[in-house]
Every structure is written in structure tokens, then in C-alpha cells.
Amino acid sequence: MSVTAIVTAVAVCGILALIIGIVLGLVSNKFEVEVDERVTKVREHLAGSNCGGCGFAGCDACAEAIVNGSAAPNACAPAGAENAKAIGAIMGVSVGDTNPKRAFVKCNGTCDKAVRQSNYYGIMDCVKASTMPGGSNKACTFGCMGMGSCVAACKYDAIHIVNGIALVDQPEKCVACGACVRTCPKHLIELIPVNQTHMVRCSSPLPMKQVKEVCSAGCIGCGACVKQCEHDAVHVENHLAHIDPAKCTNCGKCAAKCPVKVITTGEAPAVSAAEAS
């Protein structure tokens, strides 16, 4: 091949590349999608973990939703109150102080308290196991299966399986993203105010006799807690005690009177007086 042919080939390629570059540049300008600069600013104040707790497909989608008005400035719980206020300032709206929340597991049926009905050898995943007959080795069908789907869903290492049940044993790490709440097939996890210190660690609506047959730590619906509460914060519905955080003053009288110690403080599973002795 002659030198002239080589030079010609290089020149042709260069001209083609230049033409293609010009065309791509024109097309890019023609079809450029303008991005609201507020989206970028809002994105800077989000947690950046893409946890999905806001209900959108990642932080970018959340930022766009906030800017277009389909999400509130405080939609990103992990970002915290200060970032929510900063986002509110960007959007020109006021974001009031909100009571931060954390996850809480409504089950106290640890290995020593929950009755085992069988030996389970299937997939160690609560979501998958819940779709199969006999998908748990525990007799209580309302309690924690203890297979850790919530642990896998948590990106902040706040929840773990302790003595057979899920436990938010690192509450300071919980950012209330709600990933564990959405994952639990038994709907045992809820978000509660961080200043709520008394919780009912049970979700079984069964009568006393049936509860005691499957778990020694279940709520028996006796109503002793209701009688002790001076602020109308505790009620028994469907054989199960409930505490209204808006009315609860954390006095602890309900917990002290509970015969099965199902009303607990903090995240450590409670023990009865008999077990403590």
C-alpha cells in the first residue's frame, strides 16, 4: 500500500469523525432535556443510600419527586431533620420539627418462650418460607419466624436475629427507612417515635388459652395494663394490648403490672419475675 493511499484513508476517517461529531453535537442540543437545578441541590441533601424507604427507585428519583411536588421535603427519613429543613428551604416551603422514629419488632417469642411445632429445613428466608405450608418451626403463626429477611433488607446494620427473633439491637443505627417493615411477611415491624420507651412486644390476636399454648411470652389480653394507665393510652383490642404513643407518658405503670412482661422498655426482650429468679 502506498503512502498516498494511507494518507488518504486517514484523512477520510478524520473527516468522517468530524462530521459525526458535529451531527451528534447538533442532535444532543436538539434533544437535550433540561434538568431543574433544584433536583441537583435536593439530591445533595439526601442520604445517598438508595434504600427505597421513600417509596421511590433510589435517591435520584426521590429528588425529582420532591421537586415536582409528588413527595414531601422530608420524604428521605435517613437524611434526618436538618437535611429535610434544607430541602424545604430549596423548595421554598417550611418543614416543621418531626419526631424521629425507629423500627420496633412486635414479638417476644424467643427460643426459650415460643413452642416449636416442627423442625424446619427449608429456605432460610421469611418471605419465601411464609408462602409454604409449615414454613416455620414455631407454633405461633403470628410471631417472628427468625429467618432474617429483615436483617438482609436493612442497609444500616440496625437489626439482627437474637435468640430466634428479630431485634433492633442497634437502635442508634436505625434511620426509620422502613425497609424491614415492608419486608416482614408477618407485619411484625412498625416505626415508633424514638421517645416511646414502652412497647407491647406481641402481635397475636388469639385468646389467652390459645396464646399460652404456643408462647409463654404472648399478650393474654387481661387488661391489667389498661387499669393502671392514668392517661387512657393503653387499650386491649382483639385480646391484644395497644399503646397510643401520643398519649403515653412513659410512666411505666403498665409494664410493671403486666403479668407476662410483654410490655417492655428498650429493645432487650423482657423476662418474667419467675425467669429472673
Summary of the structure (lengths in Angstrom):
residues: 277
radius of gyration: 27.6
end to end distance: 97.9
largest distance: 103.3
contacts: 797
relative contact order: 0.11
helix: 35%
strand: 12%
